[in-house]
Amino acid sequence: MAGLRHFFVELLGTRPDWPENMTAEEEQVMDVHFDYLKRLVAERKVLLAGPCFDPVFGLIILQTETDEEAVAIMDHEPSVTGGLHTYRLHPMRVSLMADY
């Protein structure tokens, strides 16, 4: 992991009743969002992703070469470009990680 940058990402809903009352269009965006993250897992850019429930937000752990790459990944994330989420990017260090 030397030389790689890690980030904790919070995906934040853009309305108070998210995600309980998703529209059919929003569900389609979330399908594309899931596929995007699966591709990034295969590329080893996403180490972990999933929803948190109290409070509600999406969690992503990114692994990138640069800060700019992390921002670009999130700026192109389908739920962000689709207006369903905003995000907060927190630099961090992965010190321990299970190897399955």
Secondary structure, DSSP 8 states (H G I E B T S, - for coil): -TT-EEEEEEEEESSTTTTTT--HHHHHHHHHHHHHHHHHHHTTSEEEEEEEETTEEEEEEEEESSHHHHHHHHHT-HHHHTTSEEEEEEEE--------
